[in-house]
Amino acid sequence: MKTLVKSFFLLIFASMALASCDNCGEITITEPTPEDSQWLVYGAGDTVKFKNLSVDGDTVTYFRTGIYVQSLPGDGYSVTDDCIEQRNTQLTNIIEDQQRQLPFMATYILKKPDSLIIKVGIGTNVAWEISPNDDPTEEVSVGDKKFNAYVLEGSTTNANDPKTVYFNKEKGFLMVELNNGNRFELIDIFNRK
């Protein structure tokens, strides 16, 4: 709920900022392409099932709970400028477990005129930037399947923070291991459109 309220106020702020530019001339807005948006992975109505290797036979269900779009001032501009002629677009896609007791998982893209910034994160404290030009770092096994994945290592010791994460553009979060010993491996994504 806190995320929803915060996002709502950010969208209102962005709308007011756009409305205040009526007398400033033409505004250029850089929007992600459909290919850029594939990094967000999860679509409307998607359910992501993970096998909980810490509890034999248990599964954990994550749902896509929101996608948030924000217009940001382009490079060289600030939110305090009267006229912002260049705007970039940021999209954040969040999946959360059914009981909302585990850390949420997020994918994030920021489209600029000359670049695309991609980040993936677990909870509020840990995120990694992935270069869209770099190939996944290694082949990993998840269950009985093999994937090319970005292998991301956590740097904190908090119990609910990630220790190791496997991620790829096609399936998103393949494996998440937390510092507390919980390890979740992707079973599949359901209800994809």
C-alpha positions as CSV (number, residue, x, y, z in Angstrom):
1,M,0.0,0.0,0.0
2,K,2.8,2.4,0.9
3,T,4.4,1.8,-2.6
4,L,1.0,2.5,-4.3
5,V,0.5,5.8,-2.4
6,K,4.0,6.9,-3.1
7,S,3.7,6.1,-6.8
8,F,0.4,7.9,-7.0
9,F,1.9,11.1,-5.6
10,L,4.9,10.8,-7.9
11,L,2.6,10.6,-10.9
12,I,0.6,13.6,-9.7
13,F,3.8,15.5,-9.3
14,A,5.0,14.5,-12.8
15,S,1.6,15.6,-14.3
16,M,1.8,19.0,-12.6
17,A,5.4,19.4,-13.8
18,L,4.3,18.6,-17.4
19,A,1.4,21.0,-17.2
20,S,3.6,23.8,-16.0
21,C,5.6,23.6,-19.3
22,D,2.8,24.8,-21.5
23,N,4.6,28.1,-22.3
24,C,8.0,26.6,-22.7
25,G,8.0,25.3,-26.2
26,E,8.3,21.7,-27.4
27,I,9.1,18.9,-24.9
28,T,10.9,15.8,-26.1
29,I,10.0,12.7,-24.1
30,T,12.2,9.6,-24.5
31,E,10.0,6.5,-24.3
32,P,11.1,2.9,-24.1
33,T,10.7,0.7,-27.2
34,P,8.8,-2.6,-27.0
35,E,12.3,-4.3,-27.0
36,D,13.4,-2.2,-24.0
37,S,10.2,-3.1,-22.1
38,Q,11.0,-6.8,-22.4
39,W,13.5,-6.3,-19.6
40,L,10.5,-5.8,-17.3
41,V,9.6,-9.5,-17.9
42,Y,6.3,-9.8,-16.0
43,G,3.0,-8.8,-17.6
44,A,-0.4,-8.0,-16.4
45,G,-2.0,-11.0,-14.6
46,D,1.3,-12.9,-14.3
47,T,1.8,-15.4,-11.5
48,V,5.4,-16.5,-10.8
49,K,5.8,-19.8,-8.9
50,F,9.0,-20.7,-7.1
51,K,10.0,-23.9,-5.4
52,N,11.1,-23.2,-1.8
53,L,14.2,-25.5,-1.5
54,S,14.4,-24.6,2.3
55,V,11.0,-26.3,2.9
56,D,10.7,-29.7,1.1
57,G,7.8,-29.6,-1.4
58,D,6.8,-26.1,-0.6
59,T,6.1,-23.5,-3.3
60,V,6.0,-19.7,-3.1
61,T,3.7,-17.7,-5.3
62,Y,4.5,-14.2,-6.4
63,F,2.1,-11.9,-8.3
64,R,2.8,-8.8,-10.3
65,T,1.4,-6.2,-8.0
66,G,2.2,-3.1,-10.1
67,I,4.0,-1.3,-12.8
68,Y,4.9,2.3,-12.2
69,V,5.7,4.8,-14.9
70,Q,7.4,8.1,-14.1
71,S,8.6,11.0,-16.3
72,L,12.0,12.3,-15.1
73,P,13.9,15.4,-16.2
74,G,16.5,14.7,-18.9
75,D,20.2,15.1,-18.3
76,G,21.1,18.7,-17.6
77,Y,17.6,19.5,-16.2
78,S,16.3,19.5,-12.6
79,V,12.8,19.2,-11.2
80,T,13.2,22.8,-10.0
81,D,13.6,24.2,-13.6
82,D,10.7,26.2,-14.9
83,C,11.0,24.5,-18.3
84,I,12.3,21.0,-18.9
85,E,12.6,20.4,-22.6
86,Q,13.9,16.8,-22.3
87,R,12.2,14.1,-20.3
88,N,13.2,10.5,-19.8
89,T,10.8,7.7,-18.9
90,Q,11.3,5.3,-16.0
91,L,9.3,2.1,-15.5
92,T,9.4,-0.1,-12.4
93,N,7.7,-3.6,-12.4
94,I,7.2,-5.2,-9.0
95,I,6.2,-8.8,-8.0
96,E,5.4,-9.7,-4.4
97,D,4.6,-12.9,-2.6
98,Q,1.0,-13.7,-1.8
99,Q,1.4,-13.1,2.0
100,R,3.8,-10.1,1.5
101,Q,6.2,-11.6,4.0
102,L,9.2,-12.1,1.7
103,P,11.2,-9.3,0.0
104,F,9.6,-8.0,-3.2
105,M,11.4,-8.4,-6.5
106,A,11.6,-5.6,-9.0
107,T,12.8,-4.8,-12.5
108,Y,13.4,-1.2,-13.5
109,I,14.3,0.5,-16.8
110,L,15.2,4.1,-17.4
111,K,15.1,5.2,-21.1
112,K,17.3,8.1,-22.1
113,P,17.9,9.4,-25.6
114,D,21.2,7.7,-25.9
115,S,21.0,4.8,-23.4
116,L,18.9,2.3,-21.5
117,I,19.6,1.7,-17.8
118,I,18.4,-1.6,-16.4
119,K,18.3,-2.6,-12.7
120,V,16.9,-5.6,-10.9
121,G,16.4,-5.6,-7.1
122,I,15.3,-7.6,-4.1
123,G,13.6,-5.6,-1.3
124,T,14.4,-2.0,-0.6
125,N,18.1,-2.3,0.0
126,V,19.7,-4.4,-2.8
127,A,19.8,-3.6,-6.6
128,W,22.1,-4.4,-9.4
129,E,22.6,-2.6,-12.7
130,I,22.7,-4.8,-15.9
131,S,24.1,-3.5,-19.1
132,P,21.8,-4.3,-22.1
133,N,24.9,-4.7,-24.2
134,D,26.5,-7.4,-22.0
135,D,25.6,-11.1,-22.5
136,P,24.4,-13.0,-19.4
137,T,27.5,-13.9,-17.3
138,E,27.1,-17.7,-17.1
139,E,25.1,-20.8,-17.7
140,V,23.2,-21.9,-14.6
141,S,21.0,-24.9,-13.6
142,V,17.6,-24.2,-12.1
143,G,15.7,-27.4,-11.3
144,D,16.3,-29.6,-14.3
145,K,16.7,-26.7,-16.8
146,K,19.7,-24.7,-17.9
147,F,19.6,-21.0,-18.5
148,N,22.0,-18.2,-19.5
149,A,21.8,-15.8,-16.6
150,Y,23.3,-12.8,-14.9
151,V,24.6,-14.1,-11.6
152,L,24.3,-11.3,-9.1
153,E,25.9,-11.4,-5.6
154,G,24.6,-9.5,-2.6
155,S,26.9,-7.4,-0.5
156,T,24.9,-7.1,2.7
157,T,24.4,-9.6,5.6
158,N,20.8,-8.8,6.6
159,A,18.8,-12.0,6.9
160,N,16.1,-11.1,4.3
161,D,18.6,-9.6,1.8
162,P,19.8,-11.6,-1.2
163,K,23.0,-13.6,-1.1
164,T,22.8,-14.8,-4.8
165,V,20.4,-14.1,-7.6
166,Y,20.1,-15.6,-11.1
167,F,18.2,-13.3,-13.6
168,N,17.6,-13.3,-17.3
169,K,15.6,-11.2,-19.8
170,E,13.3,-14.1,-20.8
171,K,12.2,-15.5,-17.4
172,G,13.2,-12.8,-14.9
173,F,14.2,-14.1,-11.5
174,L,15.4,-17.7,-11.9
175,M,16.8,-18.2,-8.4
176,V,16.9,-16.1,-5.3
177,E,18.9,-17.2,-2.3
178,L,18.6,-15.1,0.8
179,N,21.2,-14.7,3.6
180,N,18.8,-16.5,6.0
181,G,19.2,-19.7,4.0
182,N,15.9,-19.5,2.0
183,R,16.4,-20.5,-1.6
184,F,13.7,-20.1,-4.3
185,E,14.0,-21.6,-7.7
186,L,11.7,-20.7,-10.6
187,I,9.1,-23.3,-11.5
188,D,7.4,-21.1,-14.2
189,I,5.5,-18.0,-15.0
190,F,1.8,-18.5,-15.6
191,N,-1.0,-16.5,-17.2
192,R,1.4,-14.7,-19.6
193,K,-0.3,-12.9,-22.4
